[in-house]
Amino acid sequence: MNKSAITPMPEYFDRYINQVPDDLELVPAIQKSILDIYQLDKEKISSLGDAVYAPGKWTIKQILLHIADTERVFIYRALRFARKDSTPVQSFDENLFAENSAVGERTLESLLDELVALRQSSLAFYKNLSNEQLLATGHSHNSEMSVLALGFTIVGHQLHHFKLIEDLYFPLLNAQ
């Protein structure tokens, strides 16, 4: 299924969903997102260390763990919605997660390995959903959201952050 099947389109998360090319169906989009992780320029990322483009912004390692943490939350929501659990899900505080992540003790390799393993697990989950399950909805972040929309949000969220890394972090290497 592709993005055109998403109904309703969640207002806040459409910013991520719209990052995914229109011609990609969800499973191939997830597969491509795994390749995108492998294609990250690890040398550039390592060279940046803990540099940030502005005060109060996250390091690249924090961003990578944020992508993984957010995916875990979204997959949990998708599982509940796919299984017809109509209990509204709570939001989460991404900054609290980041503050308590101990990401400074992690290596770049461990973060990338975790992100790939998590994405492969998400791929297995989505590959085995029926169309009915993909279109199932629940309430998340004060809006109705489908399992399909959550899948595209996961992919688009990564695209969003990888673009920020490319546009705002990698130029820091030229300034050094």
VEXDOTOR-921993 format. One record per residue (C-alpha): x, z, y. Coordinates in steps of 0.25 Angstrom, whole numbers, padded with zeros to 4 digits, always signed. Each point is the difference from the previous one (the first is absolute). Layout:
BEGIN
XZY
...
***
This chain:
BEGIN
+0000+0000+0000
+0005-0003+0014
-0003+0007+0013
-0012-0008+0003
-0008+0008-0010
+0003+0013+0007
-0013+0006+0005
-0001+0008+0008
+0013-0003+0007
+0005+0014+0004
+0002+0001+0015
+0013+0008+0001
+0007-0006-0013
-0003-0014+0004
+0013+0000+0008
+0007+0001-0014
-0009-0009-0008
+0002-0011+0010
+0015+0000-0002
-0002-0006-0014
-0001-0015+0000
-0014-0005-0002
+0003-0009-0012
+0006+0011-0008
-0009+0007-0010
+0002+0015-0002
+0008+0000-0013
+0010-0010+0004
+0001+0007+0014
+0004+0013-0007
+0010-0008-0009
+0006-0006+0013
+0001+0013+0006
+0009+0005-0011
+0009-0012+0002
+0000+0003+0015
+0006+0014-0004
+0011-0006-0008
+0003-0010+0011
+0002+0011+0011
+0014+0000+0006
+0006+0013-0006
+0013-0002+0007
-0007-0001+0014
-0009+0012-0003
+0012+0008-0005
+0008-0004+0012
-0011+0006+0009
+0000+0013-0007
-0009+0010+0008
-0001-0009+0013
-0013-0001+0006
-0004-0010+0011
-0007+0011+0009
+0000+0015+0000
-0010+0006-0009
-0001-0012-0009
+0003+0000-0015
+0012-0004-0007
+0000-0012-0010
+0000+0010-0011
-0011+0008+0005
-0008-0014+0002
+0003-0003-0015
-0005+0013-0005
-0012-0001+0010
-0004-0013-0007
+0001+0006-0014
-0008+0013+0005
-0011-0009+0006
-0001-0008-0012
-0002+0012-0009
-0011+0005+0009
-0007-0014+0000
+0001-0002-0015
-0006+0013-0002
-0012-0004+0009
+0000-0014-0007
-0001+0007-0014
-0011+0009+0005
-0008-0011+0006
+0002-0009-0012
-0006+0011-0009
-0012+0002+0009
+0004+0014+0006
-0008+0000+0012
+0006+0013+0006
+0006-0003+0014
+0015+0000-0001
+0008+0008+0011
+0010-0006+0009
+0015+0004-0001
+0010+0004+0011
+0011-0010-0001
+0009+0008+0009
-0001+0012-0008
+0003-0008-0012
+0013-0005+0007
+0004+0014+0005
-0001+0005-0014
+0006-0011-0008
+0015+0004-0001
+0003-0014+0002
+0014+0003+0006
+0004+0004-0014
-0004-0013-0006
+0008-0012-0002
-0005-0014+0004
+0001-0005-0014
-0009+0012-0005
-0010-0004+0011
-0001-0014-0004
+0000+0002-0015
-0012+0010+0002
-0007-0010+0009
+0002-0011-0010
-0005+0009-0012
-0012+0004+0008
-0004-0014+0004
+0002-0005-0014
-0010+0011-0004
-0010-0004+0011
+0002-0014-0005
-0004+0004-0014
-0012+0008+0005
-0005-0012+0008
+0002-0010-0011
-0010+0007-0009
-0011+0002+0010
-0013-0009-0002
-0006-0007+0012
-0011+0011+0001
+0011+0011+0001
+0008-0008+0010
-0013-0001+0009
-0004+0015-0002
+0001+0008+0013
+0001+0014+0004
+0002+0008+0013
+0014+0001+0006
+0005+0003+0014
-0014+0000+0005
-0003-0014-0005
-0005-0007-0012
+0011-0006-0008
+0001-0008-0013
+0010+0001-0011
+0004-0015+0004
+0002+0004+0014
+0009+0012-0004
+0009-0010-0008
+0002-0009+0011
+0002+0012+0010
+0012+0004-0010
+0006-0013+0001
-0002-0002+0015
+0005+0014+0003
+0013-0004-0006
+0000-0013+0007
-0002+0007+0013
+0011+0010-0002
+0010-0010-0005
-0003-0009+0013
+0003+0013+0008
+0013+0002-0007
+0004-0015+0003
-0005+0000+0014
+0004+0014+0005
+0011+0006-0009
+0009-0012-0004
+0002-0004+0015
+0007+0014+0001
+0011-0005-0008
+0004-0010+0011
+0000+0011+0010
+0010+0008-0007
***
